[in-house]
Amino acid sequence: MIDAYEDPGTPDVRGGWRYLWWLVRRQPGRCAAGALLGSTWMVLLAATPYLMAKAIDEGLEPGDWGALTGWSVALFVVGSFNAWLSIMRHRTMTRVRMDANFRTVKVVVGQAVRLGAALSRRAGAGEVVTIGVGDVQTIATALTVVGPGVGACVAYLAVAAVLVSVSPLLATVVLLGIPAIVLLVGPLLSRLQGAETEYRERQGVLTARIADLAGGLRVLNGLGGKGLVADAFHRDSGHLRAQGYRVGAVTSWVQALGVGLPTLFLAVVTWMAARLAAQGDITIGELVAVYGYVAVLVGPVAFWVECGYQLSRGVVAARRVVGFLRLEPLEDRGTKDAPTEPSVLHDPDSGVNILPGRLTALASARPADTAAVLDRVARYTPSRATWAGVPMDEIRLPRIRQHILLADHEADLFAGTLAEVIEPPRSAGNRATSHDERAAALHAAVADDIAQALPDGLDSPMDAQARNLSGGQRQRIRLTRALLADPEVLLAVDPTSALDAHTEALVAKRLREARAGRTTVVTTTSPLVLDHADTVHYLVDGRLAATGTHQQLLIAEPGYRALVARDVEVMK
């Protein structure tokens, strides 16, 4: 079974069926063993009625106790061996499913890492969560077909062959009847696949809404929007519930027919065999054997139906995984190197120029507009931005990432000690930081009091997303991590939005001191931060409306003055 460090291989993303087949091909030996064990187990189930028929015809009916004892012992031995085979089959198929589960998890996680910052722009959080929670398990369960599914086919052929020696008529009925039952259930499986696909899509939408609620419930409550979102969630969950009922209705018919039709078929064949026995065409032992054979066939038919059901769901899940695996990160066609010295960043879409070595602030009534500027100049979205006059898409992406850091105020914080949380990732080319550097970054972000208040200081454990800290503390921890990376160009999105006025003023002052001589850009509408900026760009509808210092813009721009003074009426 695949381990934590093994390469999962390159998945086949040409379709859901091909992905499932790729999972089978990645463990051919185990899948073959599962098919062999499943086939032997089911064939030996059919051996039980055969041995019983022999015990009746050669031992019980003529009164030969020696033969009866011999066939009874054989029945016991075969039953015991088959019980062992059943255990081994189950163990093997469990390993098949777990390998498929872990392998899918690894390729999905690998793809998420590969997409990097493009992940949130290419796939919703709800979609990724639903893949990890539901689709992975559904895909793994679908691989049951390689064991009991193959065994059911072999057992069906073996029983049909044995029935030919008993009665060609009964063999013909069985050979034609069992496939007819499967064909009757087939259309329901197609309908199930369609219903399951729609259910899966609605589930992704609802999961995304749950993620949004979990991340912004406090803000929504403060803005009075909790009721509106709750109504939307209630409506979406109602649609999902209704679709779940439709899936359940089809599933119940599939399962009912999978058990009911074989049972009805068993009654018909038993009636035919009883008439043949009454006419003297077959013996009593053969009558018992025929009943046993057909009873055994109920199991393979149920397995076929179950495998069809699981495959229908598995293909739907595999298509979602394949769709995710087909996503591509931001294409890197750059061939040029980054500028060798601090240079101007220019965004033609907004008209913003970012001069090197200065603290620049972007202010707008719509925070999304200023964040979009930073996304473009950091090349997280396609744009016409330039660096030293060179288009960003002509510069190699690793070089851009090495020199320009986009620090989002909602960036992820992983679990670990506080020292580990603030340590910038080595994958970005950062070196290990010293104790003095960590202390300086904490001081600059006004986060030193956080470390001092924790019981073990920097060694104190942090929950995922640092949920054991307040929102303002998490924001300062994120800023600390960005400052520790010490990039040539730091682009910070609303780094002080969750801080009180006193702390905000300190952060603005210390940020300017810590980044003296380096290019720093912040998006904000706080006058406490804007007053420390060398240059302020005021944007209206995503375009540059005015440039100057904070004091100059207060005098010359009524719209800017209204924005920073939070004067809603003037802004309108």
Salt bridges, closest charged atoms under 4 A:
ASP12 OD2 - ARG14 NH2 2.80
GLU58 OE2 - LYS54 NZ 3.35
ASP99 OD2 - ARG30 NH1 3.77
ASP99 OD1 - ARG103 NE 3.02
GLU127 OE2 - ARG200 NH2 3.23
GLU127 OE1 - ARG320 NH2 3.21
ASP135 OD2 - ARG200 NH2 2.64
GLU196 OE2 - ARG313 NE 3.50
GLU198 OE2 - ARG202 NH2 3.41
GLU201 OE2 - ARG320 NH1 3.78
ASP236 OD2 - ARG209 NE 2.57
GLU328 OE1 - ARG114 NH2 2.47
GLU331 OE2 - ARG333 NE 2.91
ASP332 OD1 - ARG379 NH2 3.22
ASP337 OD1 - ARG396 NH2 3.87
ASP337 OD1 - ARG399 NE 2.57
ASP347 OD2 - ARG376 NH2 2.88
ASP349 OD2 - ARG376 NE 3.57
ASP349 OD1 - ARG384 NH2 2.81
ASP369 OD2 - ARG366 NE 2.84
ASP375 OD1 - ARG121 NH2 3.07
GLU394 OE1 - LYS336 NZ 2.93
ASP408 OD1 - HIS409 ND1 3.36
GLU410 OE2 - HIS409 NE2 3.91
ASP436 OD1 - HIS435 ND1 3.90
GLU437 OE2 - ARG431 NH2 2.34
ASP448 OD2 - HIS443 ND1 3.26
ASP449 OD1 - ARG476 NH1 3.10
ASP486 OD1 - ARG515 NH1 3.77
ASP486 OD1 - ARG518 NE 3.11
GLU488 OE1 - HIS403 ND1 2.88
GLU513 OE2 - LYS509 NZ 2.87
ASP534 OD1 - ARG512 NH2 2.85
ASP541 OD1 - ARG366 NH2 3.62
